[in-house]
Amino acid sequence: SETVGWFDVSRDGGFVRRCAFSAIIPPLARSPGRSRIHHVVSVTHSIAQAGAEDAQFDLLAEGLPLAARAQLVQAADFARGLYGEQCLGTGEPAWQHALGMALVAASLRLDLDTRLAALLFAASDFLEDATEKLTAEFGAPVADLVRGLGRLKGLQLVTARNERAQSVKAQAEVLRKMLLAMSADIRVVLLRLASRTQTLRHLADHPEAERNEVARESLDIYAPL
């Protein structure tokens, strides 16, 4: 083997460490020319991607017992296989949204079950008998959190453009109370807020027209929570 290059692992935008990686270069790739370059680029991409994923799981498992990391990896593999290339209504890939939610939950130091539920937030959309299967794989508390998220999915502020501000405010207050009443476990509300935070981040670079409705709903319903 020989050293092929370096990759940096960062956390929260800051430098954490620089790691060297090596790879066995087959005889064919050792010959001068394009095949060697192709091989090195491929290896560089694969190793760097693996390093980035390791850093993500370090963040997801931060503050939890060591054994929790394996459960997060299991849930992530399960979710990625379930979501595939599917996207949400905002256009954001479901897996990207799940990872963003889980990272927000980790930054709030929420417990393992909440972080697992964040990764599996849309399981009921892609899996028949989701509650039973999630219970078998990850336990009843995680399945209950995911089911609670599903109950809140249709809860959104619907306003006509000609409605008076007072009417909109009253409607938002009713929906806030509904959201809290429907959530027997406060962690469901926290997960909903994590989901909304990730949605806002996804839409940050989108045209203003696409952002306005979600931003208004966020201000009216979620910000006061």
N, C-alpha and C positions, 0 to 999 in steps of 0.2 A: 504494500500500500504506500501511498504518498500523500502529503498534505496538499489538498486541492485549494483551500481558501479559508475564509473566516466568515462568521455571521454574528451579528449583534443581537442580543436579547434585550428588549426594553420593557419597562413597566411604567404605566401611566405617562408615557412620552419621555421618560428619563432613561438614561443608559444604565443597565444593570451589569452585564458582563459581555465579553467578547470570547467566542469559542472557536477553536480551530476544528476543522473536520477533515477526515482523510477518506479515501476510497480506493478500492482496487481497480486499477485501470487495465482492462483487457489488452492483450498484445495488439489487436487491430487498432484500438483507440490510441495506442502509443505512437503509432506512425504519424508523421507530420501531416497536417491538413485539416480538413473540415470535420472529419469524424471525431477527432480528439476534442475539438472545441464543442461539438454537439454534446458529447458525453459529459464534459465538465459542466456545461450549462445545465444539463438535466440533473446531474448530481447536486449542483449548487442549489437549484430550485427546491429539490426534494428535501435536502438537509435543512435549508433555511426555513422551509414550511414546517418541518417537524419541530425546529427550535421555537418558532412562533407559537405553535400549538402547546408546547410544553409551558411556555410563559403564560399563555391564557389559562391553562389548568392550574398553574401556580396561583394566579389571581383568584380563580373560582374557588379554590380550596383554602384560601388564606383565612387563618383564624380557626380552622376546623381541625379535628384530630387527623392524623396521618392516613388512617383507613378511609376517610371520606373521599380522598382523591380518586380512589378506584371506583367508588360509586358514581362520582361525577363523570368519569370517563365512560362508564357503562351507560349512563343516561344520555350522554352526548352521542355515543355511537348509535344508540337506539333511536334518538330523535333525528339524527342526520339520515339514517336509513329510512325513516318514516316520512320525512318532509321532502327528501330528494331535491328537485329543482323547483318545487312549488313556491309561489309568491303570495303574499298577502294582498289585500285590496289596495294598499298604498304602493304596491310594486316592489316592496322590500322582500327579499327571499326569506322564507319562514325560518330557516336555520339561522340566518344572520340576526333576525329579530330575537330568536330564542337565546342566542349567545349574548346579545346585548342586554336582554332582560336579566339573565343570570349574573352578568358582570355588575349590573346595578345592584342586584340583591346582595352580591358579595361585598360590594363597597359599603353597603349599609350594615354589614356584619350580621345578616339574617342567617337563620339556622340552615342545616343541610337540607332538610325536607323542602324548604322554600326555594333553595337554589336548584334542587332537582326538579321541582314543579315548574320553575321558570324555563328550564330546558325543554320540558315536555308540555308547554303551555297549550299547544294546538293539537295535542294527540287525539282528542275526540273528533277533530275534523278529518283525520286520516286513518282512524282505527275503529273498527267495529268492536263493540263491547269494551270500550276503552277503560272504563272504571275497573272492571274485573281484571283485565290484562295488566293494567298499571299496578293494581293491588298485588298481583302475583309477582310482578317484577321488582317493584320498588316500595311496596307497603301501602297500607290503607291511608296513612296521613298524607302521603304524596298524591295519591289518587283523589282524595277529597279536595285538596287544594286545586288540582287541575279541573275537577268538576265544578268547583266554585268559580273559577275563572270563566268556564264555559257559560255559566248562568249570567255573568255580567257582560258577555260579549255583545249582546244586542242593545246594551244600554248606551244611548248616545243622545246628544242634544239635537233636536230637529226644530229648526226655526224658519219661519217664512221671512222674506226680506222686508215685508211691510208690517211686521209685528212691532209693537212698541217695546222699548227697552225694558219697561217695568214688567211686561208680560214674559219676556225672555228671562229676566232675572228670577221671576217666580218659578218658571219651568225648571231652571237650573237648580233651584233650591229643592224642588220636589225630587229631581233626579239624584241629587246628592244624598237625600234622605233614603231614597230607594236603594242606592248603592250600599250604604252602610247597613240598612236593614237586611239586605240579601246576603250579607257577608257575616256569617256566624263567627268566622275566624278572621281577625284583623289582618292576618298575613295575606289574605286574598286581595284586600284593598291595597296593601303595599305592592303586591305583584302587579296589580292593575296600574298603579302609578309608575312602576318600573317599565311596564309595557308602553305607557304613554310617553315616558321620557325617551325610550328608544325610538319611538315613532317620530317624535320631534327632531331627534338627531338625524334620522334618515331623511327627513324632509327639509333639512336646513339648507341644502343647496338646490332645492327644487324651485320652480317659478312661484312667485308670490301668490298667484291665484290658487295654487294647490295647497299652500301653507295656511291661508287665512282661516278656512273653516275649522281645521284641526286646532289652530292656535286659539281661536275664539272659544271653542268647546273646552280646551284645556284651561283657559282663564276662568270660564264660567263654572266649571264643575270640579276639575281636579286641583287647581291651585289653592282653593280655600281649604281643601282637605289637609 
